[in-house]
Amino acid sequence: AETLTYSLPEETATLRAGPGQETAQNNCVACHSVDYIERQPPKMGRAFWEGVVKKMIASYHAQIDEPDAAAIVDYLAATY
């Protein structure tokens, strides 16, 4: 069988500017695109984003330490 190769398009979405953006970029975008974040309902608040980050750690085994998780939740709650 012949090997199939393909190229993915370049990422066009970027995280919104704000405190914690770099932490979110380094942790979240390692596994999924920014589009995943952009598609979430707007202005859901801290509890919503805390649940999302906990799900990523528990269900998808995201390697996010506690200080980074807190910074990501703060960033997402304030920015999205």
C-alpha positions, 0 to 999 in steps of 0.5 A: 500500500502506498503512504498517503500524505496531506498538509493541514491548513495553517491555524488562523484563529488566535487567542484574545489578548489578556493576562494568562494568554501565554499560559493558555497558548502553551497548554490548551493549543498543544491539544486543540485549536483556538476554534474550540475555545471560540465555539464555546458560549460567550460570557459563561463565567469562571465556574463554566471554564473551571469545569472545562479545564478540569474535564481536559485534565481528568478526561483527556489527561491534559498535563496542566499543573495547578498554577497553570490551570488556575491562570487558564481559568482566570484568563478564559473567564475574563476574556471569553 
